[in-house]
């Protein structure tokens, strides 16, 4: 297969160099987008009288034929053609002969690759929003099914205050909700067409890039042709959101890993999602959670890769930009794979029964302070007095109760009742707190948010 620029060179390209430059491996997933961009482009050329209806019909038929072949997994990209764009052009030429000569009129591979990547990123963003929504739904379902379970809430991984398990799950829900919002926002900036920017400077042909943009479902044409062919910040933005999603699912994974240990023994993973050891017969390991935790690392790495490739490039298109594809594709694949398994993990974790919620616990000491502050002390004075009792009690609940009862001349059973975790949770009434009434409201809100996102996603073009 001769290179398109054959006439410019006296020699053929060295095979190793050709192989090194080739992007076919990464380009497979751009095929359908490249065909769509080609079809929109020639439709515009026809409308503006730049090609004949006959040329358009021949090329469009060839492109549709390629689409069908691709759908049947029969379209193979040829390594000799360097990239997806050359391959499609070569295939159209094969099918429509000299009629294909105008396919590349008023455009360049530079605006074409930017267009393909935007189409790909747009589709991916919609997919990731759906993935987030499924994970959010699983969290809400699990939270509703266990709405009255009280667990220790931690700061510094030390028992801090009791909370509802549903409240904890909602904390993850709202993190994912921010991720969803970021994806919806990114969609707006991704959804702009570079097609018609040509190599960097636009063209002398009378084209209509707004028409092409509309046919591809883009919001509008880009503001500046030089910017449009060189810009990859839309990839960085989506990759950043993926890294953020990663930190969120890794945080959940880390918590669950801790809660499944024998020491914490708060939850158990169903056998369907746990793994064993090849040497220690008693083991049940949370490998899937550990993998989730680790994958966040690669997502952060991809953001760094993308910025590092782009940073310091001279203006407009440089071949370096080709190297943004692999990192971006892996970003999408990894985030998708991780979000997809979250519902399965959430549905397969079982809360272990224990009487912690109904037994007095020192992590309710703030309740004693609050009780005193509401009656006879300022908050700080009460805090100091209760802290002194805690020091004397050395972690022993019974001693703490006795110390407090003596210090504040209260019945020990009044102190004991204040230290019961379920009472402490029920006493919480501030907005968006762990109080049961607040959590009920938050769960209802979460369901409204999910329905709203589902509506919004339907309005996005996929
Ligand atoms: N294969 C290239 C890429 O993926 C397409 C654009 C090539 N343009 C060029 N002038 N070499 O970025």
Boltz pocket constraint, residues with backbone or C-beta under 6 A from the ligand:
constraints:
  - pocket:
      binder: B
      contacts: [[A, 21], [A, 23], [A, 82], [A, 83], [A, 84], [A, 109], [A, 110], [A, 113], [A, 317], [A, 318], [A, 319], [A, 321], [A, 322]]
      max_distance: 6.0
